[in-house]
Amino acid sequence: MKTFYSRICLTLLLILSGSSLLNAQCTGNTASGSYCTRSSYYYGEILPNLGCGTYTSVSPYSPGEYFRMPVLPGACYTVQTCGAGIDTQIGVFQGTTTTGPFSYNDDNGPLCTGTQASVNFVPTFNDYARVDVRQYNCQSGGSSSITLRVRQNNNLQITSSAASMCAGQTRTLTATPSPVAPFTAAAGNGGTFTGTGVSGNTFTAPTPAGASQTYTITYTYGYCSTTQSITVFRNPTTANAGTNQNISCGGTTATLAANTPSVGTGAWTLVSGTGTISNPSSPTSTVTGLTPGASSTFRWTITNGPCTASTDNVVITSVTDGTAPVPTVATLPDITAQCQVTSLTPPTATDNCSGTITGTTGTSLPITSQGITVVTWTYNDGNGNTSTQTQNVVINDNTAPSPNAASLPNITAQCQVTSLTPPTATDNCGGSVTGTTSASLPITAQGTTVVTWTYTDVNGNSSTQTQNVVITDANAPVPNVASLPNINSQCAVTSIAAPTATDNCSGSVTATTGTTFPISTQGTTVVTWTYDDGNGNTSTQTQNVVIDDVTAPTPSLATLADVIAQCQVISLTAPTATDNCGGTVTVTNDATLPISAQGTTVVTWTYDDGNGNTSTQTQNVVIDDVTPPTPDVATLADVTAECQVTSLTAPTATDNCGGTVTVSNDATLPISTQGTTVVTWTYTDVNGNSSTQTQNVVVDDVTAPTPDVATLADVTAQCEVTSLTSPTATDNCGGVVTVTNDATLPISTQGTTVVTWTYDDGNGKTSTQTQNVVLDDVTAPTPDL
């Protein structure tokens, strides 16, 4: 056996969540075939928490002790010993497993620089690691001491893509080791991603301040971290290739007009047709080589990194000469004459390619048709393009004929003129014109009738000349009856047949009168008739109209309807009667209002026509109260209590006739039954009419029992409690309170057991109270011997 100072055994045991062991390393030593058993001397817990790759040192550390260190699966850790000039052995075990080490080392250096005993390992579990330090040959170190160092090494790697992205895109972040939930916070971070745009394990590309920006993502696991850089590009400016262009006269060159991108770069490409782009990256590049008469499509594309490009097309068309000549004068002036036009001056037009064009027309000359003749002028540029323009030729004979006689003679008669001789006139365009008139023959109107003669030529021009026709009648009409008979009636005469007379010119003449009809005034009215021949000659004749009313009014209804009310009648609607003469009928009655006596009252109505004639009619007024009282409240409010109701407040009702209303109910007091009891109220008026209304009495105990003791005293024992004394509670309604608990007896668990007591009042209301049962065994065992 080697001496104590020649070697020291250091054993590292790694406590796993299961019993299986895994030989895993990042660099350095692996398990050997033989290893030391676990030490029973615990040093304590050592954390590799001074930073990634930085050792946590413990000195002095005595060989033969073990310590534990929290670890995460997949992380890389180093355990190292040095100093004291002795050799050590390091063994790593999983949990309480003794069948083999996770990692093992047998060596040590004399100093803490240079060669030293070291174990590097990557656990596959989420638990503590246990480390034993022994002298060579698994001896304890006695009084010897060494320096012990532990650290976490950085073996982290972000495995998700670092390729550049476009703003708004998302990417799922992954890394090795994969994130876990640490079994203890002392193990460090369980694997989290941080950085701008990071949420959980998702990176959403932010919008860069400029065209692009690089963002850093940090992954932390245990006490180490690693980073990854991702470049994010902003979406390019929306492309606008400009408006479509037409190049006139078959031009072959054009200038493009796209927008200048604020984000990204632009480039022109030819999509279809012909054309050469002189500077593809310029928004305003010149295009040459266009084909006359054809269209070419050019595309403006703006790109920025991996973002979707924005494109827009513009069509440039080289247009051949398809433009017709444009008239020099927008509107040609009218050419006017009274009879004819024998020649026309051709107008001109300007052509975009051919200069001045003289118009031509197929119109035949001379133009003699009265009215407007539309002349169409055609301008032809010789390239197949034509335009037209119209010009009005207006032939308008506006000179009227001239009468042959300067003044026409009067024509006279006593009663009428049956015919007229037309005069004549001469027209400026040749020919004789005969006058016409619209006068109606025969002319019989007394006095002077002016006849207008019109001379109209073939072109619609006219002139007029007047001639007087004078009719003068001096004889008045003669009545046909020497004396007119009286007209008799009771009420009125609405019309009288007019008498007649004979006139020398008019024949039979019908009389008129200024008397106002109908004539309804009682007695004799004298009507004066006037015969007028219409020529200013009149004669008169009188006639008597005699009115005498002897008939009384007739009621409009043979029998008047009864007037019915429940309480009283304060007014009566007067009935009507019809008088044979249609005048106003005065209606009165013998009633004394108001009428309130129950039963039938007979009212007598009198009708008076104002001419001394009267008639009467009776009407029954019936008073009969059949309406029960109406409750003053549509729905009675519920009467509520928790335990009982000992009295009720009577509601009220109003009777239609205003009498006293008696109120009663069917309730038996007190009401103590839990739930709803329906009480029926009855309202009765003085005439025996009654109505009912219900009201709910709701007894609802909503108050839970109140414990009699605010806080229950603890129940204490050393070993167990086999029974509990029930506490008590008081209910607001004074009923029996049932007391139960949730305890399982006996209670033998050391410590405090909380027992919940439940108080039930039998009405569905419960309350609870807790009580501590404290078992504390403070008595040491007593030896049996």
Secondary structure as the mmCIF struct_conf table of DSSP 4:
data_model
#
loop_
_struct_conf.conf_type_id
_struct_conf.id
_struct_conf.beg_label_comp_id
_struct_conf.beg_label_asym_id
_struct_conf.beg_label_seq_id
_struct_conf.end_label_comp_id
_struct_conf.end_label_asym_id
_struct_conf.end_label_seq_id
TURN_TY1_P TURN_TY1_P1 PHE A 4 SER A 6
STRN STRN1 ARG A 7 ARG A 7
STRN STRN2 ILE A 8 THR A 11
BEND BEND1 SER A 17 SER A 19
BEND BEND2 CYS A 26 GLY A 28
BEND BEND3 GLY A 33 GLY A 33
HELX_LH_PP_P HELX_LH_PP_P1 CYS A 36 SER A 39
BEND BEND4 SER A 40 SER A 40
STRN STRN3 TYR A 41 GLU A 45
BEND BEND5 LEU A 50 LEU A 50
TURN_TY1_P TURN_TY1_P2 CYS A 52 GLY A 53
STRN STRN4 THR A 56 TYR A 61
TURN_TY1_P TURN_TY1_P3 PRO A 63 GLY A 64
STRN STRN5 GLU A 65 VAL A 71
TURN_TY1_P TURN_TY1_P4 PRO A 73 GLY A 74
STRN STRN6 CYS A 76 CYS A 82
TURN_TY1_P TURN_TY1_P5 ALA A 84 GLY A 85
STRN STRN7 ASP A 87 ASP A 87
STRN STRN8 THR A 88 PHE A 93
TURN_TY1_P TURN_TY1_P6 GLY A 95 THR A 96
BEND BEND6 THR A 99 THR A 99
BEND BEND7 PHE A 102 PHE A 102
STRN STRN9 SER A 103 ASP A 106
BEND BEND8 PRO A 110 THR A 115
STRN STRN10 ALA A 117 PHE A 121
BEND BEND9 THR A 124 ASN A 126
STRN STRN11 ASP A 127 GLN A 135
HELX_RH_3T_P HELX_RH_3T_P1 TYR A 136 CYS A 138
STRN STRN12 GLN A 139 GLN A 139
TURN_TY1_P TURN_TY1_P7 GLY A 142 SER A 143
STRN STRN13 ILE A 146 ASN A 153
STRN STRN14 GLN A 157 ILE A 158
BEND BEND10 SER A 160 SER A 160
STRN STRN15 MET A 165 CYS A 166
TURN_TY1_P TURN_TY1_P8 ALA A 167 GLY A 168
STRN STRN16 THR A 170 THR A 172
STRN STRN17 ALA A 175 THR A 176
BEND BEND11 PRO A 177 PRO A 177
HELX_LH_PP_P HELX_LH_PP_P2 SER A 178 PRO A 179
BEND BEND12 PHE A 183 THR A 184
HELX_RH_3T_P HELX_RH_3T_P2 ALA A 185 ALA A 187
STRN STRN18 ASN A 189 THR A 194
BEND BEND13 GLY A 195 GLY A 195
TURN_TY1_P TURN_TY1_P9 THR A 196 GLY A 197
STRN STRN19 VAL A 198 SER A 199
TURN_TY1_P TURN_TY1_P10 GLY A 200 ASN A 201
STRN STRN20 THR A 202 THR A 204
HELX_LH_PP_P HELX_LH_PP_P3 ALA A 205 PRO A 208
BEND BEND14 ALA A 209 ALA A 211
STRN STRN21 SER A 212 GLY A 222
TURN_TY1_P TURN_TY1_P11 TYR A 223 TYR A 223
STRN STRN22 CYS A 224 PHE A 233
HELX_LH_PP_P HELX_LH_PP_P4 ARG A 234 ALA A 239
STRN STRN23 GLN A 245 ILE A 247
HELX_RH_3T_P HELX_RH_3T_P3 SER A 248 GLY A 250
STRN STRN24 ALA A 254 THR A 255
HELX_LH_PP_P HELX_LH_PP_P5 ALA A 258 PRO A 261
BEND BEND15 SER A 262 GLY A 264
STRN STRN25 THR A 265 SER A 272
BEND BEND16 GLY A 273 GLY A 273
STRN STRN26 THR A 276 ILE A 277
BEND BEND17 SER A 278 SER A 278
TURN_TY1_P TURN_TY1_P12 PRO A 280 SER A 281
TURN_TY1_P TURN_TY1_P13 PRO A 283 THR A 284
STRN STRN27 THR A 286 THR A 288
HELX_LH_PP_P HELX_LH_PP_P6 LEU A 290 THR A 291
TURN_TY1_P TURN_TY1_P14 PRO A 292 GLY A 293
STRN STRN28 SER A 295 THR A 303
TURN_TY1_P TURN_TY1_P15 GLY A 305 PRO A 306
BEND BEND18 CYS A 307 CYS A 307
HELX_LH_PP_P HELX_LH_PP_P7 THR A 308 ALA A 309
STRN STRN29 SER A 310 SER A 318
BEND BEND19 ASP A 321 ASP A 321
HELX_LH_PP_P HELX_LH_PP_P8 THR A 323 PRO A 325
STRN STRN30 VAL A 326 PRO A 327
BEND BEND20 THR A 328 THR A 331
HELX_LH_PP_P HELX_LH_PP_P9 LEU A 332 ASP A 334
STRN STRN31 ILE A 335 ALA A 337
BEND BEND21 GLN A 338 CYS A 339
STRN STRN32 VAL A 341 VAL A 341
STRN STRN33 THR A 348 ASP A 351
TURN_TY1_P TURN_TY1_P16 ASN A 352 SER A 354
STRN STRN34 GLY A 355 THR A 358
STRN STRN35 THR A 360 THR A 360
BEND BEND22 LEU A 365 PRO A 366
STRN STRN36 ILE A 367 ILE A 367
BEND BEND23 GLN A 370 GLN A 370
STRN STRN37 GLY A 371 ASN A 380
BEND BEND24 GLY A 382 GLY A 384
STRN STRN38 THR A 386 ILE A 395
HELX_LH_PP_P HELX_LH_PP_P10 THR A 399 PRO A 401
STRN STRN39 SER A 402 PRO A 403
BEND BEND25 ASN A 404 SER A 407
HELX_LH_PP_P HELX_LH_PP_P11 LEU A 408 ASN A 410
STRN STRN40 ILE A 411 ALA A 413
BEND BEND26 GLN A 414 CYS A 415
STRN STRN41 VAL A 417 VAL A 417
STRN STRN42 THR A 424 THR A 426
TURN_TY1_P TURN_TY1_P17 ASN A 428 CYS A 429
BEND BEND27 GLY A 430 GLY A 431
STRN STRN43 SER A 432 THR A 434
STRN STRN44 THR A 436 THR A 436
BEND BEND28 LEU A 441 PRO A 442
STRN STRN45 ILE A 443 ILE A 443
BEND BEND29 GLN A 446 GLN A 446
STRN STRN46 GLY A 447 THR A 456
TURN_TY1_P TURN_TY1_P18 VAL A 458 ASN A 459
BEND BEND30 GLY A 460 GLY A 460
STRN STRN47 SER A 462 ILE A 471
STRN STRN48 VAL A 478 PRO A 479
BEND BEND31 ASN A 480 SER A 483
HELX_LH_PP_P HELX_LH_PP_P12 LEU A 484 ASN A 486
STRN STRN49 ILE A 487 SER A 489
BEND BEND32 GLN A 490 CYS A 491
STRN STRN50 VAL A 493 VAL A 493
HELX_LH_PP_P HELX_LH_PP_P13 ALA A 497 PRO A 499
STRN STRN51 THR A 500 ASP A 503
TURN_TY1_P TURN_TY1_P19 ASN A 504 SER A 506
STRN STRN52 GLY A 507 THR A 510
STRN STRN53 THR A 512 THR A 512
BEND BEND33 PHE A 517 PRO A 518
STRN STRN54 ILE A 519 ILE A 519
BEND BEND34 GLN A 522 GLN A 522
STRN STRN55 GLY A 523 ASP A 532
BEND BEND35 GLY A 534 GLY A 536
STRN STRN56 THR A 538 ILE A 547
STRN STRN57 THR A 554 PRO A 555
BEND BEND36 SER A 556 THR A 559
HELX_LH_PP_P HELX_LH_PP_P14 LEU A 560 ASP A 562
STRN STRN58 VAL A 563 ALA A 565
BEND BEND37 GLN A 566 CYS A 567
STRN STRN59 VAL A 569 VAL A 569
STRN STRN60 ALA A 577 THR A 578
TURN_TY1_P TURN_TY1_P20 ASN A 580 CYS A 581
HELX_LH_PP_P HELX_LH_PP_P15 THR A 584 VAL A 585
STRN STRN61 THR A 586 ASN A 589
BEND BEND38 LEU A 593 PRO A 594
STRN STRN62 ILE A 595 ILE A 595
BEND BEND39 GLN A 598 GLN A 598
STRN STRN63 GLY A 599 ASP A 608
BEND BEND40 GLY A 610 GLY A 612
STRN STRN64 THR A 614 ILE A 623
HELX_LH_PP_P HELX_LH_PP_P16 THR A 627 PRO A 629
STRN STRN65 THR A 630 PRO A 631
BEND BEND41 ASP A 632 THR A 635
HELX_LH_PP_P HELX_LH_PP_P17 LEU A 636 ASP A 638
STRN STRN66 VAL A 639 ALA A 641
BEND BEND42 GLU A 642 CYS A 643
STRN STRN67 VAL A 645 VAL A 645
STRN STRN68 ALA A 653 THR A 654
TURN_TY1_P TURN_TY1_P21 ASN A 656 CYS A 657
STRN STRN69 THR A 662 ASN A 665
BEND BEND43 LEU A 669 PRO A 670
STRN STRN70 ILE A 671 ILE A 671
BEND BEND44 GLN A 674 GLN A 674
STRN STRN71 GLY A 675 THR A 684
TURN_TY1_P TURN_TY1_P22 VAL A 686 ASN A 687
BEND BEND45 GLY A 688 GLY A 688
STRN STRN72 SER A 690 VAL A 699
HELX_LH_PP_P HELX_LH_PP_P18 THR A 703 PRO A 705
STRN STRN73 THR A 706 PRO A 707
BEND BEND46 ASP A 708 THR A 711
HELX_LH_PP_P HELX_LH_PP_P19 LEU A 712 ASP A 714
STRN STRN74 VAL A 715 ALA A 717
BEND BEND47 GLN A 718 CYS A 719
STRN STRN75 VAL A 721 VAL A 721
STRN STRN76 ALA A 729 THR A 730
TURN_TY1_P TURN_TY1_P23 ASN A 732 CYS A 733
HELX_LH_PP_P HELX_LH_PP_P20 VAL A 736 VAL A 737
STRN STRN77 THR A 738 ASN A 741
BEND BEND48 LEU A 745 PRO A 746
STRN STRN78 ILE A 747 ILE A 747
BEND BEND49 GLN A 750 GLN A 750
STRN STRN79 GLY A 751 ASP A 760
BEND BEND50 GLY A 762 GLY A 764
STRN STRN80 THR A 766 LEU A 775
HELX_LH_PP_P HELX_LH_PP_P21 THR A 779 PRO A 781
#
